[in-house]
Amino acid sequence: MLQSFRLALKSLAGSKLRSFLTMLGIIIGVASVIVLVSLMDGMTSYITDSFSDLGTDQISVSVTNTDSRRVEPADMYEILEENEGLLTGLSPVVSARGAVRRGSESLTATSVTGVSEGYMSIGALTLQSGRFLSYSDMKSEQKVCVVGTYVAQTLFAGEDPLGQTLKINGEPYTVVGVLGEKADSEEGSSDDCIYLPYSSAAKLSMNSDITSYTFTADSSRMEMAQAAIESALYQVFLSEDLYTVTTLSEMLETVESITGMMTALLVGIAAISLLVAGIGIMNIQLVSVTERTREIGIRKSLGAKQRVILRQFIMEAGVQSSLGGLLGILLGVALTAAASSLIGLEAPPSLTAISASFLVSAGIGVLFGYMPARRAARLNPIDALRSE
């Protein structure tokens, strides 16, 4: 076995360029699998962490009100009270689109959301200064807001935002609180936000019909809480088509399922190059057998058995594909680091992808090298010696 390994290395060293070109498909295939799986794992982890930050105890409710069947925030709060043992919190949620300005400064990516006073605990928010929204703000549709640290730093640079005014769609809102930093105060992050009383946000969006709500429940009783909400809504709408009740854990499972399917698809595409590389190895080995027919004849005439010749050529194919796999791993790790740095995603090389792709690459070499090796082993020594 050791002798076969040495002969395999000697054969590869004797034709470096041809060996490298033969291994190129293996290198590209292994590197592609590692990069794709690592980036998809990193993306899945990022999404999972994002959902964890939101809280897996949340239940999102969306309703479609009609002229005859509808629910108002008061009806949803009634559901909360009726299921006090299951549900722990509620906030209407109103997304209000609009330009945010103060003086000459303007923000375009800032999320403007109408919520209730209970959203601070629901969204796991903290305060840096001031206060959060209050019940009286909802009741009287006060034009007040709580801003994220990015908004505070951008619109009120060097100033205390509390008590000052900013404009949303030209309407003035007084800042009553600044949230604690969550995402390094970057544009478009969770710190680039403004929270208004949901009643004011509904008026700002010129749509008094509030259709989105967020409940919280004991994480150990999420299914019961979800069923209780669905039951209450069905009694109002008498149709499951007019409402949806979704838990964040369900959404997370869906996202993980989708990313898993995407990973499998991408790996399958990348694996095609490994298949092509295996065919290339088989082709080169067949050429090698033809070139070394006389050598094989001499070895067999000196007593080399079929299994020895078979082992030698299989070893050559296996060493070639394994070496290509190692080079592919190095390339894949380097490309993964470069890609994750470029897109700002934490994506360490997947150990599963590395081990699996290496084993597949080595197996491909042995598999596709078997037929040429078998052909070499079955050569008639007399005919082989006569070849030129």
Contacts in CASP RR format, 6 or more apart in sequence:
PFRMAT RR
TARGET T0000
AUTHOR 0000-0000-0000
METHOD contacts of the structure
MODEL  1
MLQSFRLALKSLAGSKLRSFLTMLGIIIGVASVIVLVSLMDGMTSYITDS
FSDLGTDQISVSVTNTDSRRVEPADMYEILEENEGLLTGLSPVVSARGAV
RRGSESLTATSVTGVSEGYMSIGALTLQSGRFLSYSDMKSEQKVCVVGTY
VAQTLFAGEDPLGQTLKINGEPYTVVGVLGEKADSEEGSSDDCIYLPYSS
AAKLSMNSDITSYTFTADSSRMEMAQAAIESALYQVFLSEDLYTVTTLSE
MLETVESITGMMTALLVGIAAISLLVAGIGIMNIQLVSVTERTREIGIRK
SLGAKQRVILRQFIMEAGVQSSLGGLLGILLGVALTAAASSLIGLEAPPS
LTAISASFLVSAGIGVLFGYMPARRAARLNPIDALRSE
1 311 0 8 1.000
1 315 0 8 1.000
4 308 0 8 1.000
4 311 0 8 1.000
4 312 0 8 1.000
4 315 0 8 1.000
5 315 0 8 1.000
5 319 0 8 1.000
7 312 0 8 1.000
7 315 0 8 1.000
7 316 0 8 1.000
8 312 0 8 1.000
8 315 0 8 1.000
8 316 0 8 1.000
8 318 0 8 1.000
8 319 0 8 1.000
8 320 0 8 1.000
9 319 0 8 1.000
11 288 0 8 1.000
11 316 0 8 1.000
12 19 0 8 1.000
12 316 0 8 1.000
12 319 0 8 1.000
12 320 0 8 1.000
12 323 0 8 1.000
18 284 0 8 1.000
19 320 0 8 1.000
22 277 0 8 1.000
22 280 0 8 1.000
22 281 0 8 1.000
22 284 0 8 1.000
22 320 0 8 1.000
23 277 0 8 1.000
23 320 0 8 1.000
23 321 0 8 1.000
23 323 0 8 1.000
23 324 0 8 1.000
23 325 0 8 1.000
23 327 0 8 1.000
24 277 0 8 1.000
25 273 0 8 1.000
25 274 0 8 1.000
25 276 0 8 1.000
25 277 0 8 1.000
26 274 0 8 1.000
26 277 0 8 1.000
26 278 0 8 1.000
26 281 0 8 1.000
26 321 0 8 1.000
26 324 0 8 1.000
26 325 0 8 1.000
26 327 0 8 1.000
26 328 0 8 1.000
26 361 0 8 1.000
26 364 0 8 1.000
27 324 0 8 1.000
27 325 0 8 1.000
27 327 0 8 1.000
27 328 0 8 1.000
27 331 0 8 1.000
28 273 0 8 1.000
28 277 0 8 1.000
28 328 0 8 1.000
29 270 0 8 1.000
29 271 0 8 1.000
29 273 0 8 1.000
29 274 0 8 1.000
29 277 0 8 1.000
29 328 0 8 1.000
29 357 0 8 1.000
29 361 0 8 1.000
30 274 0 8 1.000
30 324 0 8 1.000
30 325 0 8 1.000
30 328 0 8 1.000
30 329 0 8 1.000
30 331 0 8 1.000
30 332 0 8 1.000
30 357 0 8 1.000
30 358 0 8 1.000
30 361 0 8 1.000
31 328 0 8 1.000
31 329 0 8 1.000
31 331 0 8 1.000
31 332 0 8 1.000
31 335 0 8 1.000
32 270 0 8 1.000
32 273 0 8 1.000
32 332 0 8 1.000
33 267 0 8 1.000
33 270 0 8 1.000
33 271 0 8 1.000
33 274 0 8 1.000
33 353 0 8 1.000
33 356 0 8 1.000
33 357 0 8 1.000
34 328 0 8 1.000
34 329 0 8 1.000
34 332 0 8 1.000
34 333 0 8 1.000
34 335 0 8 1.000
34 336 0 8 1.000
34 349 0 8 1.000
34 350 0 8 1.000
34 353 0 8 1.000
34 354 0 8 1.000
34 357 0 8 1.000
35 332 0 8 1.000
35 335 0 8 1.000
35 336 0 8 1.000
35 339 0 8 1.000
36 263 0 8 1.000
36 266 0 8 1.000
36 267 0 8 1.000
36 270 0 8 1.000
37 263 0 8 1.000
37 266 0 8 1.000
37 267 0 8 1.000
37 350 0 8 1.000
37 352 0 8 1.000
37 353 0 8 1.000
38 336 0 8 1.000
38 340 0 8 1.000
38 347 0 8 1.000
38 348 0 8 1.000
38 349 0 8 1.000
38 350 0 8 1.000
38 353 0 8 1.000
39 336 0 8 1.000
39 339 0 8 1.000
39 340 0 8 1.000
39 345 0 8 1.000
39 347 0 8 1.000
40 259 0 8 1.000
40 260 0 8 1.000
40 262 0 8 1.000
40 263 0 8 1.000
40 266 0 8 1.000
41 263 0 8 1.000
41 347 0 8 1.000
41 350 0 8 1.000
42 340 0 8 1.000
42 345 0 8 1.000
42 346 0 8 1.000
42 347 0 8 1.000
42 348 0 8 1.000
43 259 0 8 1.000
43 345 0 8 1.000
43 347 0 8 1.000
44 255 0 8 1.000
44 256 0 8 1.000
44 259 0 8 1.000
44 260 0 8 1.000
45 346 0 8 1.000
46 345 0 8 1.000
46 346 0 8 1.000
47 252 0 8 1.000
47 255 0 8 1.000
47 256 0 8 1.000
47 259 0 8 1.000
48 252 0 8 1.000
48 256 0 8 1.000
51 248 0 8 1.000
51 251 0 8 1.000
51 252 0 8 1.000
51 255 0 8 1.000
53 124 0 8 1.000
53 182 0 8 1.000
53 190 0 8 1.000
54 123 0 8 1.000
54 248 0 8 1.000
55 123 0 8 1.000
55 124 0 8 1.000
55 248 0 8 1.000
56 219 0 8 1.000
56 247 0 8 1.000
56 248 0 8 1.000
56 249 0 8 1.000
56 252 0 8 1.000
57 88 0 8 1.000
57 216 0 8 1.000
57 217 0 8 1.000
57 218 0 8 1.000
57 219 0 8 1.000
57 222 0 8 1.000
57 248 0 8 1.000
58 122 0 8 1.000
58 123 0 8 1.000
58 214 0 8 1.000
58 215 0 8 1.000
58 216 0 8 1.000
58 247 0 8 1.000
58 248 0 8 1.000
59 214 0 8 1.000
59 215 0 8 1.000
59 216 0 8 1.000
59 217 0 8 1.000
59 222 0 8 1.000
59 225 0 8 1.000
59 226 0 8 1.000
59 229 0 8 1.000
59 245 0 8 1.000
59 246 0 8 1.000
59 247 0 8 1.000
59 248 0 8 1.000
60 212 0 8 1.000
60 213 0 8 1.000
60 214 0 8 1.000
60 244 0 8 1.000
60 245 0 8 1.000
60 246 0 8 1.000
60 247 0 8 1.000
60 248 0 8 1.000
60 251 0 8 1.000
61 76 0 8 1.000
61 212 0 8 1.000
61 213 0 8 1.000
61 214 0 8 1.000
61 215 0 8 1.000
61 229 0 8 1.000
61 233 0 8 1.000
61 243 0 8 1.000
61 244 0 8 1.000
61 245 0 8 1.000
61 246 0 8 1.000
62 211 0 8 1.000
62 212 0 8 1.000
62 213 0 8 1.000
62 243 0 8 1.000
62 244 0 8 1.000
62 246 0 8 1.000
63 70 0 8 1.000
63 71 0 8 1.000
63 211 0 8 1.000
63 212 0 8 1.000
63 213 0 8 1.000
63 233 0 8 1.000
63 237 0 8 1.000
63 242 0 8 1.000
63 243 0 8 1.000
64 211 0 8 1.000
64 241 0 8 1.000
64 242 0 8 1.000
64 243 0 8 1.000
65 71 0 8 1.000
65 209 0 8 1.000
65 211 0 8 1.000
65 242 0 8 1.000
66 242 0 8 1.000
69 236 0 8 1.000
69 237 0 8 1.000
69 238 0 8 1.000
69 242 0 8 1.000
70 209 0 8 1.000
70 236 0 8 1.000
71 233 0 8 1.000
71 236 0 8 1.000
72 210 0 8 1.000
73 92 0 8 1.000
73 116 0 8 1.000
73 198 0 8 1.000
73 210 0 8 1.000
73 213 0 8 1.000
75 236 0 8 1.000
76 90 0 8 1.000
76 92 0 8 1.000
76 213 0 8 1.000
77 90 0 8 1.000
79 87 0 8 1.000
79 90 0 8 1.000
79 228 0 8 1.000
79 229 0 8 1.000
79 232 0 8 1.000
79 233 0 8 1.000
80 87 0 8 1.000
80 89 0 8 1.000
80 90 0 8 1.000
80 215 0 8 1.000
82 232 0 8 1.000
83 225 0 8 1.000
83 228 0 8 1.000
83 229 0 8 1.000
83 232 0 8 1.000
85 218 0 8 1.000
86 217 0 8 1.000
86 218 0 8 1.000
86 221 0 8 1.000
86 224 0 8 1.000
86 225 0 8 1.000
86 228 0 8 1.000
87 215 0 8 1.000
87 216 0 8 1.000
87 217 0 8 1.000
87 225 0 8 1.000
87 228 0 8 1.000
87 229 0 8 1.000
88 216 0 8 1.000
88 217 0 8 1.000
88 218 0 8 1.000
89 118 0 8 1.000
89 121 0 8 1.000
89 122 0 8 1.000
89 215 0 8 1.000
89 216 0 8 1.000
89 217 0 8 1.000
90 116 0 8 1.000
90 118 0 8 1.000
90 122 0 8 1.000
90 213 0 8 1.000
90 214 0 8 1.000
90 215 0 8 1.000
90 216 0 8 1.000
91 115 0 8 1.000
91 116 0 8 1.000
91 118 0 8 1.000
91 119 0 8 1.000
91 122 0 8 1.000
91 198 0 8 1.000
91 213 0 8 1.000
91 214 0 8 1.000
92 114 0 8 1.000
92 115 0 8 1.000
92 116 0 8 1.000
92 198 0 8 1.000
92 210 0 8 1.000
92 212 0 8 1.000
92 213 0 8 1.000
93 113 0 8 1.000
93 114 0 8 1.000
93 115 0 8 1.000
93 119 0 8 1.000
93 198 0 8 1.000
93 212 0 8 1.000
93 213 0 8 1.000
93 214 0 8 1.000
94 113 0 8 1.000
94 114 0 8 1.000
94 115 0 8 1.000
94 198 0 8 1.000
94 201 0 8 1.000
94 202 0 8 1.000
94 205 0 8 1.000
94 210 0 8 1.000
94 212 0 8 1.000
95 111 0 8 1.000
95 112 0 8 1.000
95 113 0 8 1.000
95 114 0 8 1.000
95 201 0 8 1.000
95 205 0 8 1.000
95 212 0 8 1.000
96 112 0 8 1.000
96 113 0 8 1.000
96 114 0 8 1.000
96 168 0 8 1.000
96 196 0 8 1.000
96 201 0 8 1.000
96 204 0 8 1.000
96 205 0 8 1.000
97 112 0 8 1.000
97 205 0 8 1.000
98 112 0 8 1.000
98 168 0 8 1.000
98 169 0 8 1.000
98 204 0 8 1.000
99 106 0 8 1.000
99 107 0 8 1.000
99 108 0 8 1.000
99 167 0 8 1.000
99 168 0 8 1.000
99 169 0 8 1.000
99 170 0 8 1.000
100 106 0 8 1.000
100 107 0 8 1.000
100 110 0 8 1.000
100 112 0 8 1.000
100 151 0 8 1.000
100 155 0 8 1.000
100 166 0 8 1.000
100 167 0 8 1.000
100 168 0 8 1.000
100 194 0 8 1.000
101 107 0 8 1.000
101 166 0 8 1.000
101 167 0 8 1.000
101 170 0 8 1.000
102 155 0 8 1.000
102 156 0 8 1.000
102 164 0 8 1.000
102 165 0 8 1.000
102 166 0 8 1.000
102 167 0 8 1.000
105 154 0 8 1.000
105 155 0 8 1.000
107 151 0 8 1.000
107 154 0 8 1.000
107 155 0 8 1.000
107 192 0 8 1.000
109 187 0 8 1.000
109 188 0 8 1.000
109 192 0 8 1.000
110 150 0 8 1.000
110 151 0 8 1.000
110 188 0 8 1.000
110 192 0 8 1.000
110 193 0 8 1.000
110 194 0 8 1.000
111 188 0 8 1.000
111 192 0 8 1.000
111 193 0 8 1.000
111 194 0 8 1.000
112 168 0 8 1.000
112 193 0 8 1.000
112 194 0 8 1.000
112 196 0 8 1.000
112 201 0 8 1.000
112 204 0 8 1.000
113 193 0 8 1.000
113 194 0 8 1.000
113 195 0 8 1.000
113 196 0 8 1.000
113 201 0 8 1.000
114 195 0 8 1.000
114 196 0 8 1.000
114 197 0 8 1.000
114 198 0 8 1.000
114 200 0 8 1.000
114 201 0 8 1.000
114 202 0 8 1.000
115 133 0 8 1.000
115 195 0 8 1.000
115 196 0 8 1.000
115 197 0 8 1.000
115 198 0 8 1.000
115 201 0 8 1.000
116 133 0 8 1.000
116 135 0 8 1.000
116 138 0 8 1.000
116 197 0 8 1.000
116 198 0 8 1.000
117 132 0 8 1.000
117 133 0 8 1.000
117 134 0 8 1.000
117 135 0 8 1.000
117 137 0 8 1.000
117 138 0 8 1.000
119 125 0 8 1.000
119 132 0 8 1.000
119 133 0 8 1.000
119 195 0 8 1.000
119 214 0 8 1.000
120 127 0 8 1.000
120 132 0 8 1.000
120 133 0 8 1.000
121 216 0 8 1.000
122 214 0 8 1.000
122 216 0 8 1.000
125 132 0 8 1.000
125 179 0 8 1.000
125 180 0 8 1.000
126 179 0 8 1.000
126 180 0 8 1.000
127 146 0 8 1.000
127 177 0 8 1.000
127 178 0 8 1.000
127 179 0 8 1.000
127 180 0 8 1.000
128 149 0 8 1.000
128 177 0 8 1.000
128 178 0 8 1.000
128 179 0 8 1.000
128 180 0 8 1.000
128 181 0 8 1.000
129 160 0 8 1.000
129 162 0 8 1.000
129 177 0 8 1.000
129 178 0 8 1.000
130 162 0 8 1.000
130 176 0 8 1.000
130 177 0 8 1.000
130 178 0 8 1.000
131 146 0 8 1.000
131 176 0 8 1.000
131 177 0 8 1.000
132 146 0 8 1.000
132 177 0 8 1.000
132 195 0 8 1.000
133 144 0 8 1.000
133 146 0 8 1.000
133 176 0 8 1.000
133 195 0 8 1.000
133 196 0 8 1.000
133 197 0 8 1.000
136 142 0 8 1.000
137 144 0 8 1.000
137 197 0 8 1.000
137 200 0 8 1.000
138 197 0 8 1.000
138 198 0 8 1.000
138 199 0 8 1.000
139 199 0 8 1.000
141 197 0 8 1.000
141 199 0 8 1.000
141 200 0 8 1.000
141 203 0 8 1.000
142 197 0 8 1.000
142 200 0 8 1.000
143 171 0 8 1.000
143 172 0 8 1.000
143 173 0 8 1.000
143 174 0 8 1.000
143 200 0 8 1.000
144 173 0 8 1.000
144 174 0 8 1.000
144 175 0 8 1.000
144 176 0 8 1.000
144 196 0 8 1.000
144 197 0 8 1.000
144 200 0 8 1.000
145 166 0 8 1.000
145 168 0 8 1.000
145 173 0 8 1.000
145 174 0 8 1.000
145 175 0 8 1.000
145 176 0 8 1.000
145 177 0 8 1.000
145 194 0 8 1.000
145 195 0 8 1.000
145 196 0 8 1.000
146 175 0 8 1.000
146 176 0 8 1.000
146 177 0 8 1.000
146 178 0 8 1.000
146 179 0 8 1.000
146 194 0 8 1.000
146 195 0 8 1.000
147 155 0 8 1.000
147 161 0 8 1.000
147 166 0 8 1.000
147 175 0 8 1.000
147 177 0 8 1.000
147 178 0 8 1.000
147 179 0 8 1.000
147 193 0 8 1.000
147 194 0 8 1.000
147 195 0 8 1.000
148 178 0 8 1.000
148 179 0 8 1.000
148 180 0 8 1.000
148 185 0 8 1.000
148 191 0 8 1.000
148 192 0 8 1.000
148 193 0 8 1.000
148 194 0 8 1.000
149 178 0 8 1.000
149 179 0 8 1.000
149 180 0 8 1.000
149 181 0 8 1.000
149 185 0 8 1.000
149 191 0 8 1.000
150 185 0 8 1.000
150 186 0 8 1.000
150 187 0 8 1.000
150 188 0 8 1.000
150 189 0 8 1.000
150 191 0 8 1.000
150 192 0 8 1.000
150 193 0 8 1.000
151 166 0 8 1.000
151 191 0 8 1.000
151 192 0 8 1.000
151 193 0 8 1.000
151 194 0 8 1.000
152 161 0 8 1.000
152 175 0 8 1.000
152 178 0 8 1.000
153 185 0 8 1.000
155 161 0 8 1.000
155 166 0 8 1.000
156 164 0 8 1.000
156 175 0 8 1.000
161 175 0 8 1.000
161 177 0 8 1.000
161 178 0 8 1.000
162 175 0 8 1.000
162 176 0 8 1.000
162 177 0 8 1.000
162 178 0 8 1.000
163 174 0 8 1.000
163 175 0 8 1.000
163 176 0 8 1.000
164 174 0 8 1.000
164 175 0 8 1.000
165 172 0 8 1.000
165 173 0 8 1.000
165 174 0 8 1.000
165 175 0 8 1.000
166 172 0 8 1.000
166 173 0 8 1.000
166 175 0 8 1.000
166 194 0 8 1.000
167 173 0 8 1.000
168 194 0 8 1.000
168 196 0 8 1.000
168 204 0 8 1.000
169 204 0 8 1.000
171 204 0 8 1.000
173 194 0 8 1.000
173 196 0 8 1.000
173 200 0 8 1.000
179 191 0 8 1.000
179 193 0 8 1.000
179 195 0 8 1.000
180 191 0 8 1.000
181 191 0 8 1.000
182 189 0 8 1.000
182 190 0 8 1.000
182 191 0 8 1.000
183 189 0 8 1.000
183 190 0 8 1.000
183 191 0 8 1.000
184 191 0 8 1.000
185 191 0 8 1.000
186 192 0 8 1.000
196 204 0 8 1.000
198 210 0 8 1.000
202 208 0 8 1.000
202 209 0 8 1.000
202 210 0 8 1.000
215 225 0 8 1.000
215 229 0 8 1.000
217 225 0 8 1.000
217 226 0 8 1.000
218 225 0 8 1.000
222 247 0 8 1.000
222 249 0 8 1.000
226 245 0 8 1.000
226 247 0 8 1.000
229 245 0 8 1.000
230 240 0 8 1.000
230 243 0 8 1.000
230 245 0 8 1.000
233 242 0 8 1.000
233 243 0 8 1.000
233 245 0 8 1.000
234 240 0 8 1.000
234 243 0 8 1.000
237 243 0 8 1.000
267 353 0 8 1.000
271 360 0 8 1.000
274 357 0 8 1.000
274 360 0 8 1.000
274 361 0 8 1.000
274 364 0 8 1.000
275 364 0 8 1.000
277 321 0 8 1.000
277 361 0 8 1.000
277 364 0 8 1.000
278 321 0 8 1.000
278 364 0 8 1.000
278 365 0 8 1.000
278 367 0 8 1.000
278 368 0 8 1.000
279 368 0 8 1.000
280 368 0 8 1.000
281 317 0 8 1.000
281 320 0 8 1.000
281 321 0 8 1.000
281 364 0 8 1.000
281 365 0 8 1.000
281 368 0 8 1.000
281 369 0 8 1.000
282 317 0 8 1.000
282 368 0 8 1.000
282 369 0 8 1.000
282 371 0 8 1.000
282 372 0 8 1.000
285 313 0 8 1.000
285 316 0 8 1.000
285 317 0 8 1.000
285 368 0 8 1.000
285 369 0 8 1.000
285 372 0 8 1.000
285 373 0 8 1.000
286 371 0 8 1.000
286 372 0 8 1.000
286 375 0 8 1.000
288 313 0 8 1.000
288 316 0 8 1.000
288 372 0 8 1.000
289 296 0 8 1.000
289 313 0 8 1.000
289 372 0 8 1.000
289 375 0 8 1.000
289 376 0 8 1.000
289 379 0 8 1.000
292 376 0 8 1.000
293 379 0 8 1.000
293 384 0 8 1.000
293 387 0 8 1.000
294 384 0 8 1.000
294 385 0 8 1.000
294 387 0 8 1.000
294 388 0 8 1.000
296 309 0 8 1.000
296 376 0 8 1.000
296 379 0 8 1.000
296 381 0 8 1.000
296 384 0 8 1.000
297 379 0 8 1.000
297 381 0 8 1.000
297 384 0 8 1.000
297 385 0 8 1.000
298 384 0 8 1.000
298 385 0 8 1.000
299 308 0 8 1.000
299 309 0 8 1.000
300 309 0 8 1.000
300 379 0 8 1.000
300 381 0 8 1.000
300 384 0 8 1.000
301 381 0 8 1.000
301 385 0 8 1.000
306 377 0 8 1.000
306 378 0 8 1.000
307 377 0 8 1.000
309 373 0 8 1.000
309 376 0 8 1.000
309 377 0 8 1.000
309 379 0 8 1.000
310 373 0 8 1.000
310 374 0 8 1.000
310 376 0 8 1.000
310 377 0 8 1.000
311 373 0 8 1.000
312 373 0 8 1.000
312 376 0 8 1.000
313 369 0 8 1.000
313 372 0 8 1.000
313 373 0 8 1.000
313 376 0 8 1.000
313 377 0 8 1.000
314 366 0 8 1.000
314 369 0 8 1.000
314 370 0 8 1.000
314 373 0 8 1.000
317 365 0 8 1.000
317 366 0 8 1.000
317 368 0 8 1.000
317 369 0 8 1.000
317 370 0 8 1.000
317 372 0 8 1.000
317 373 0 8 1.000
318 362 0 8 1.000
318 363 0 8 1.000
318 365 0 8 1.000
318 366 0 8 1.000
318 369 0 8 1.000
320 365 0 8 1.000
321 361 0 8 1.000
321 362 0 8 1.000
321 363 0 8 1.000
321 364 0 8 1.000
321 365 0 8 1.000
321 366 0 8 1.000
322 358 0 8 1.000
322 361 0 8 1.000
322 362 0 8 1.000
322 365 0 8 1.000
324 361 0 8 1.000
325 357 0 8 1.000
325 358 0 8 1.000
325 361 0 8 1.000
325 362 0 8 1.000
326 358 0 8 1.000
328 357 0 8 1.000
329 354 0 8 1.000
329 357 0 8 1.000
329 358 0 8 1.000
332 349 0 8 1.000
333 349 0 8 1.000
333 354 0 8 1.000
336 347 0 8 1.000
336 348 0 8 1.000
336 349 0 8 1.000
337 349 0 8 1.000
339 347 0 8 1.000
340 346 0 8 1.000
340 347 0 8 1.000
340 348 0 8 1.000
END
